[in-house]
Amino acid sequence: MPITITMPALSPTMTEGKLANWQIKEGDTVTAGDVLAEIETDKATMEVEAVDEGTLGKILVEGGTENVAVNTPIAILLEEGEDASALEGYDAGSAPESKKNKSGDSSKKDETPKKKVDEAELEKAGTTEAAEVKGSSGPAPVTKEGERIFSSPLARRIAADEGLDLKAIKGSGPHGRIIKADVEKAIASGGAKAETASKDAAAAQTAAPQSVTPPPAGEYEEIPLTSMRKTIARRLSEAKQTIPHFYLTIDCELDKLLAMRKELNARSDEYKISVNDFVIRASALALRKVPTANACWGGDKILQYKDVDISVAVAIDGGLITPVVRKADQKGLATISNEMKELADKAKAGKLKPEEYQGGCFSLSNLGMYGIREFSAVINPPQAAILAVGAGEMRPVVREGALAMATQMSVTLSCDHRVIDGALGAELLKHFKGYIEEPLTMML
């Protein structure tokens, strides 16, 4: 039986992507591990590998197509012994999907062959793996996080006809699966529609780009939003609207750090340590000293991380991305320097893997190389803090009652007040400043 290849969810935040190009063409033989296509997500361009063997029978979504929703059928693979005649009358929407992609599709796939059966009988049986039926609302929907919403085809079709949001309906079937009775109950109460309307209104406010009325005077060019820019707009709008930010700024002297950096770089050609590498190390060690700041907001709880993983903002074409230095408190400066260089090169080439940019407990944004003295960064949810790093520059300072000159760097910590109070944030910055101004302590 032909196998349907669907659009994979390549990251937890991916709901759609651009099918950049196909690496094979119709009629080509496919073996497990072959690269089928390149997908552009909101983070990077990634290759999708085959997990089944066969012949590419039909391409359903052409290369270059944008806004392809996760789980949308994009191609049909013919199994061994099948030819083009197997495609006659074949419905890709009701067919079994290909197995989980190696590239990171996290949506649960139904590997049992689907059969045409009576929908009411399915409801009565309460089966957890419902057959897909022609005329139903298609594959199971997914949430923004890429998680599948388990529901029967009949429940999905009724919900679609009534304009109900399945995310707003609590399932009473096996393992929380939404069945016909749940949808009918929601229709009777009217709650799901009302919640859907309010959610749609909120989403329109926070996620949808706002048109300019009236348009600017004179000639202008409309620039379509990329997937990355849409995600940045949505996530950072959400951050400023839902996270109670407050800011703490401190000045750090860099003279000892710069002297150590110069000496270390002169010792070997195998690494080139930057000031930013010292900042990553100092941030990680400060978080280890103040573990209660190494946390995020969990709604009705605070989630405290066990590892210290530092996300570092890297500017790329069309936006920015935050590759993660894992367990940075356990790595030396040379290791951090080489790892960060590799991650930055991958980021700029659009070749980061999901595990290289997902997660992180604390972010750094450094604009010092652009001459920016001081700025306040927006927290990257679900994290609870981000450190904005300015330029190191010569400034007058007072030492023992006398005026002197020193190289100083201003840093501003943006904190989520639900997780980090003022005193806790100040303690974190105190330790950070100590490591920066006495860099030898980073070696202990």
C-alpha positions, 0 to 999 in steps of 0.5 A: 500500500502506498505510504504518505509522506507528511510535513514533519514538525522539526521543532516544538514551535513549528506549525508550518514551514516552507518546503524549500526544494526536493532533492529527488524527483518522481520515479526515483528509488528511495532507501532509508536515510536518503535526503528527500527534501529541504524544509525551512522552519522558523529557525533553520533550513533542515534536511528531511530523511526517508525512513521507508524504502520504495519509489517516489510515486507523486509529489503533492507539494512543489518545492518553494511552497510556503506556509505548509502546515505540519502533517500536510501530505507532501508526497506519496511513496510506492512500496516495493512491487507497486507501480503508478496504478496504485495511485488511482483512487488513493486518498493521501489524506486518509492514508497511513503516514510514513514513520517518524522522521529522523529529522525530528518529527515529534508528532505521533504517527498512526502506523496502523493501516486505515480502513473505511469503517462506520464512524458511529461504530468507531465512536461506540468502540472507543478505539484509541487509534481511529481509522481515517475516513474519507470525508472526515476533517483529515489528519489529527490536528496539532497544537502550536507546540506540535503535539497531536490532539487525539480525536476521532474522525467523526468528532473532528468533522462535527467540530469543523462544521460547528467551528469549534476548537478541539483544544478547548474540548476535554476528551472523555475517551480512552487516554483523553481522546475526544469523541462525538459525545464530547463535541456534542456536549461542547455544542450544547454548552456553547463554551468551546465556541466562545473560548475559540472566539476569545483565543482567536481575538487574542491571537489576532492581537499578538501574532498577526502583523498589524497593517499600517492605516493610513499607509506611509506617504510616498512610495514604499515596498511591501516586504513579506514576513519570513517564518523567522520574523513571524515567530520573533514577532509572536514570541516577543510580543507575548513576552512583553505582554505576559512577562513582568520585566524589570531591569538591573544594570551594573558596570564591570571593569575589564582591564584584568580580563583583557590582559588575561585574554591577550596572554591566553590567545598568545599561548596557542593557535588552537583557540581564539578566546573572545570577551564574549566567551568570558561573559558566557563562562562568568554567567554560567558560574554565577548561575551555579552560585545562585541556582534559584535564578536558574529557573523559569515560570511554570504557571502554578510552580517554578521550574528550577533547572539542574544544568546551566545551559546558556543561549547566546543570541546570534544575528543572521539574515532576517533575524536572530537565533540563540544556539545553546552552550550546554553545561557551560559551567563545566566547560573551560574557556577554550572549549566554550570558544571553539563550541561557540564559533562552530555554533555561530557558523552553523547558525549563519549557514542555517544548518543548526540542528534542533538540539543545538538551539532548543532549550537553554535556561538563560540568554545572552545578547551582546551588542558591544561589537556594534559600539552599543554602550547599554541596552535592555533586552526582551526575555526569551520565553520560557526563560526568566532572564537575559543579560544585555552586554554593552561595549567595553570602553575607557571611562573615568573612575574614582579609586581611593579618592583619585581620578583614574581611567579604566575599561568598563562594560555595562551589562543589564539584566532583564528579569521575570519578576515572577521568578527572580526578585530584585535582591536575587537578580542583584546577587546574580549580577554581584557574582557575575561582576566578581568573575569578570573583574577577577577572571582568575577565579573562573579557572578555579 
